[in-house]
Amino acid sequence: MTTKKVATTTLPEWLTATDRLRLYSPEEVIALGLLPHTIGTLKDAAYRKRVPHTKVAGKIRFRLDHIYEIQQAGESNPATRGRRAA
């Protein structure tokens, strides 16, 4: 049996369980400035399964760990720029 490797996102310790499980609509994510995208871009990426998200009653929703994971996917490290993995 093979196990699927799941990326883990470390959320701050001070967040409560309610904070961690709260679901944000794409409109809320953009209105709160949590991601620098447009609502349409965020929805499109979710529909195409390019960003982590969940669906509740057929509607796209994001938890904080989804938002952090999307933010981390866009990070780059200048120290490793141009280097290949060993």
N, C-alpha and C positions, 0 to 999 in steps of 0.2 A: 504494500500500500504506500502510495506517495502522499506527502503532505504538501499543501500549497503554502508557500511562504507569504506571510501577510506583513505588509509594512506597518510598523507601529509608530504612532505619533505620540510624543510626550506632551501632554497638556499640563499646565501649571498645577501644582499640588493644591493651591488655595481654591480651585474651582469646586463647587459643590456638585453632587450627583445631578441635581436639577439643571445646573449650568451645562454639564457635559452632555445631557440627553435632550436639551431643548432643540427643537427643530426650527430652522429658519427657512423662509421662502426665498427664492432668488431675489425678489423685490426687497426683502428685508436685508439680505446680505449686501446688496448694492447701496441701499439707503443708509445703512450703518457704516458704510465705507470699509467693510471687512475685506473686500477684494476689488481691485482696480479694473473691473470689467463692466460691460453694459449688461442689462438684464437679458437681452436677446443672446448675447455671446455666451453667458453662463448657462442659460437654458439649452442652447444648441449643443454646448460641450457635454452637458449631462445627458441629453437625448442620444448623442453619439457615443456615450459611455467613455468619454475622454477624461472625465473628472469624477472623483468619488461622490456619491450622493445616495439618498434613499428615496423610495416612493411610498407615500401614504395616500391611500385612496386614489391612486393614479397621478398624484401631484408630486413634483420634485421638491425635496426638502434637503437641507444640509445641517449636519451637526457641527459643533466646533472642531472636532477632529478632522472632519472632511475639509473644512475651510483651511485649517493649518496644513493639511497635506497638499492642498492645491497651492498654497503659498510656498511651501518648501520645494515643490516641483519646479518652480521658476527660479530658485536660487542658483547662484554660481559661485565657485570658490576660485579667486584669482591665483591662489597658491598652486592649484592643480591645473590651471589653464594650459592646454596644449600638451599635457602629459597623457600617456596611455596607461590604462590599468595593467598591472603586472600579471 
